[in-house]
Amino acid sequence: MKTIRSFWNNQDGIPRGVRVLTWATSVRWIGWGFAESLIPVFLFAFAKTYASAGLLRGVYDIAFILVMPILGVLADRMRATTLIIIGLSLYLVVGSGYLLAGVTGLAIWIVIARLANGIGYAFDGIGRETYFQRHAAKEKLATVFGYFDTIANFWWCAAGIAGIFLVKFVPIHWLLFLIAPTVVIAMFIVWKWARPTDSAPSVRASERARYRDIAREFVTWDWKLRSLVGFSFFLSFANAIIAFFLPIQMFTEGAGYVPIVIMGIILTIPTMFGWFLGKIFDKRGPRLFAYGLLAFAALTAALGFAHAYWIQIAIAFVIGVIQELVSIGKVELMTRFANPEHIGRVDGISHSISDMGALIGPLAAGVMIDAWGNQIMYVALALLLLALSGVLAFVVHIATEETA
């Protein structure tokens, strides 16, 4: 009870600007929550095969990867809320694109929506994370990011519950269009309240943002920061495969829209405990990474042999808890290891590299599923995670000895 009162009474000192951005994002995520769980099925209806569905999904990742490194540099020389507002405006195209795809049956609108989604989330995500990193104490970052995840995902899940009933009467493309009106409200909140609290950038805006400068930045990183980025790549690789193909697998095995929406909600519920998991990470430290990956590997292998709907739901829930714990911990460690004046570009490069995993994962898995089926794909993914957990345990051991 004491922990819950601390959360609601803000006794952990969450900055006002962080709280404002959290609630603005919550409004935007309400628009997504109604039918976001059904996007894999929606894309599969246009693609017909697992490989081509992975390719259609990858349009988002390609746009994100190309834009994010430059935005990371810009985040060090622009106000974070300016980047957020630009990103939010692009979500108007996302909602409209999904609507037009459903109405016309043309895949080109899917491509446009996915492109706008990748670019918009790059602006929005890098702006929000840079703001949090600038205004929150470093030793509290996991708690701050967990606070954001808890509130924003609560409202996403609330919208998802509403979507369980709406999807019976409203076409998917109309539910996805609700992204547009909710993002207008979010833009107003950011413009009206968050902007005055934003601090000045740390680097002169006159300096040009070039890809070669980004490459030089990567060279200056120490081995710990590079290891974390490599970890992000493989974690995104695995997360994207499960989050994208599990709903399609359920749909092809006879599950309707409602069970898939329920699965999306169950998979998201662990993020509502991000604030509590962040506090655990702040106390326990990076050793949780290796333990989490071992459990992740075992559960991923189990997905290949679990055909009962509720067993898949239970496994997805535990995987979601592991993903949330390691993702918020990763952000805190990166902020500790990064140059304070280069937080934006470190964040941008990290996101681009990790999203390469999110791009490559579904493409590779789609080809594998079309050729050999789901079981072989899940077992191969589990073996990859098992090997990664061993490497990460060694890295954590060396880092602990250096800081002892």
N, C-alpha and C positions, 0 to 999 in steps of 0.2 A: 504493500500500500504506500509506503514511503516513496518508493521509486515512481509509482504512478502519479502521486501528488507532485513530485519534483518535475515530472514531465509537463503536467498541465499548468503548474505555477511558474514554469520557466526558471527553476532554481539553479539550473546548470548554466545560466547566463547566455542563452542563444541570442546573438545580436539581432536588433530590430529588423535590419535589412534582410537578414537571412530568413526571418519569419515571414516578411512580406513576400519575398520571392517564393517561399515555400507555398504560401496560400495562392499566389498567382498561378504557379504550376499546378496546384491541386485543381483549380478551375479548369485549366486546359486539359488535364488528364481525365476529368469527368467526361469531356467530349470524346476522348479516346476509349474510355472504359466500356461504352455501350457495345462495341463490336470489334475491338482490337484483337481479341482472341480468335476471331473468325477470319482475319486477314490471310493466314496461310491457306485456308480452304478457298477463300475468294480468289487468290492468285492461282491456286491449283486448277480452278475451273477454267481459267484462261490458258494454262500451260499444258495440262493433260498428262505430263510425265514428271517424275520426281526431279530429274536433271534440269528440265526446262523451268520448273517451278523455282528451283534453286537459283537459276540464272535470272529469272524475273525478280526474285527477292534481292539479288545482288546489285541491281540498279541503285538501290539506296546506298549500299556500302561503297560502290565506286564513287558516287558523288561525295559521300562523307570523307572518304580517304583522300581525295584530291583537294578538298577544301580545308580540312581540319589543320594541317600543318601551318598554312598561311594564317588561319584564324588564331592559332596558338601564338604566333608572333604578334599579331594585331592586338591580342588580349593584353599584352604587356605595354601597349601604347594607346589604348582606347578605353573609355569607360565601359565597364562590364555590362551595364544596363543598356547601353546603345546596341551592343551585340545581341542582347536578348530580344530587344524590340524588333530588330531586323529579322531575327530568326522566327519570331512569332508571326510576323506578317506573311512569311512563306507558307505557314500552315493553312492559310486561306486557299492556296493553290492545291494543297494536299486533299482537303475535304472536297473541294470542287472536282478534282481529278477522279477520285473514287466514285463520286456520284455520276459523272459523265461516263465512266467506264461501265457502270452497271446499266445505265440508261441506253447507251449506244451499242454495248457489246464489243467495243474496240479496245484492244490491248494497249494502244498508244497512250490512252489516258492513264492507264496503270503506270506506264513508264514515266510520264510527266509527274504523276503524284509521288512516285518513289524518288525521283530526282529531287523534287522540291522538299520531300521529307528528309533526305540525306543532308541537303544544304541547310535547311531550316534547323534541324536538330544540332548540326555542327555549330551554328551561331548561338542557338539557345543554350546548348549544353556547355560550351566552353565559356560563355559569358557567366552562366550561373555558377559553375565550379570555380572560376577565377574569383568571382565575388566572394564566395564562401572562404576560399583560401586566403584572401586578403584581409578579411574582417573577423575571422575566428582564430582563437589561439591554436597553435600547432598541436599541442598536446590534447586538444579537445576535438580535432577534426573528425575522427571516426564517429564521435558522438553527434557532431553537427550534421554530418552527412546522413547518419542514422535517423536523426530527428526529421530531416527532409523526407527520407524514404518512408518513414512511418506515416506522416500526415498525408503526403501526396498519394501514396498507394492506398491509403484507407479510402480516399474519395474515388480512386480508380475502381476499387473493388465494389464500392457502393453503386457506381454506375454500371459495373458488370452485372450485379444482382438485378438491377433494373432491366438490363439487356436480356436477361434470361426470359423475361416476360415479353419484352418488346419484339424480340426476334421472331416470335410466333406470328406477329401481325405486320411487321415492318421489314421491307427488304434490306439486306446487308448494306447496300450502297447508300441508302438513305440514313441508316444509323451511322455510317462512317462520315457522312456529310456533317453530322453534328460537331465534328472537329472544328469547323469554321466559326460558328457563332460563339462557342465557348472561348476560342482563342482571342476573339475581339475583346471580351471581358478581361482576359488575362493581360492583354496589351495595355488596357486602360489602367489596371492596377499597377503594373510596373512603371508606366509613364507618370502616374499621379503621385505614388508614394515612395517607390524604391529609388528612383533616380537621385533625389537630393542627398541620399545617404551614401552614394557611390564615391569612392576615393579617386584621386587623379591617377592616371597611368604612371608606371615606373620608368618607362623608356620614351624618349622623344618620338612623337608621331612622325616627324620628318624623315626618320630612318626608314629605308625601304625594306619590305618583307620579301626576301628571296629564298627560293628553295635551296640554293647552295649554302646560304647562311644557316638554314635548318639542318642540313647535313653536318655542317661544322659544329653545331650545337650538340648533336648526337655524339660526336667524337669526344666531346669534353666530359661526357657523363662517366661516373665511376662504375665499377662492375656491379655494384648493388642496384643502381638505378636501371642499368641495362637488363639485369636479371628480372627485375620486376616487370619491365616492358615485355620481355620474352614470356613471362608467366601470363601476362594479360592477353598476349596473342593466342596461346593455347587454351586459356579459359574461355575466351570469346569464341574460339573454334568449336569447343564442345557445347557451350551454352546455346549458340545459334542453331546447331544441329538438333538439339533436343526441343528447343522452343518452337522451331519451325516445322519439323517433320513429325513430331508426336501428334499434333492435332490432325495432320493429314492422314497419318496412319490410323488414328481412331475413326476418322470420317470414312476411309476406304473399308474399314472393318465393320461399318454399319452404324456407327454412332451418329446421331443427329446434331443439329446446331446447338441445342441446349446443353448436352453433356460436354461439348467442346468449350462452351463459354464457362461452364462450371469448372472445368479443368484449368482454364486460364485464370480464374479467380483463386483457386487453390494454389496454383503456382505462384501467384502474386502475394498471397497472404503473408509469407515470411518477410517480405520487404516492409510490412507494417510494424515488424519488430526490429527494424533497423536501428532505432535509437537505443534499445536494450542491447542488441548485438554489438553496437559500436562501443558501449561501455564495457562489455566483456572483452573486446579486442584491446581496448586501452589498458586493461588490467593484465591480460594474458600474453599479448604480443604476437609476433609473426609465426611462432611455432604452430599456431592454429592452421596456417596455410597447408602444411604437409599433412596434418591429420585430416583436414577437410577434403583434400584431394584423394586420399586413400578411400574415404567413404564415398566420394563422388564416383570413383572408378568402379567400386563394387555395385553401386546402385545403377550405374549406366549399363553394366553387363546384365543386371537383372531385368532392365527394360526390354532387352531382346527376347526374353522368354516369358514375360508377363503379358497375357492377353486379356485378362479380366480387367474391366474398366476401372473398378475401384482400387485394384492393386496398382495400376498405372498412376492413378490419382495420388495414392499414398507415396509412391516412389518420387513422383514429381514434387510433392510438397517438401520432402526431406532434401531433395536436390536444391530446391529453392532456398531453404534455410542456409545450406552450405554456400551457395552462390552469393547470398546477401552478406554473409559474414566476411568472406574473403574479398568481396568487391569494395566494401567500405574500408576495410583494413588496408587494402592496396593503395587507396587514395591517400590515406594518412601517411604511409611509409614513403610514397613518392614525394609528398610535400616536405617531409623531413630531409630527404636526400637531395632535393633540388636546390639550385641557387634561388634565393628569394626573389631576385629581380627577373628571373626567367620562368616563373611558375606557369604563366600562360603557354609559353612555347613547349615546355616539358609536358604539360597537359595535352596540348595539341598533337605533338609527336606520338605520345603514348596512345591517345585515342585512335590515331591513324593506323598505327601498327596493330593494335588490338582488333580494330575493325577489319583489317586484312584477314585475320583469323575468322571473323564473322562472315566475310565474303567467301573465303576458300572452303570453310567447313561445309556449308550446305551444298556447294557445287560438287565437292568430292563425295559427300555422303549421298547426294542424289544419284550420281553415276553408279555408286556402289550398290544402292538399293535397287536401281533398275536392273543391275546385272546379277546380284546375288541375294537380295532380300534384306529385310530389316535386321534379322538376327546377326548376320555376319558384320553388318555395319556397326551395331552397338557393341559387339565384342571387340572389334578393332579399336573403337573409340575408348573403351575401358582400358585396353592395354596401353594406349597412348597416355591416358591419364595416370596409370600406374607408374609408367616410366617417368613422367613429369613429377610426380610426388617424390620419387627418389632423388631426382636432381634438386628439387626445391629444398628437401630436407638437408642435403649437403650444403646448399647455399646459406640456409638459415644457421646451420651449425658454424660455418666460417664467419658469418657476420656477427654472431653472438660472441665468438672468441675475440674478434677484433675490438668489440665494444666493452669487453669484460675488464 
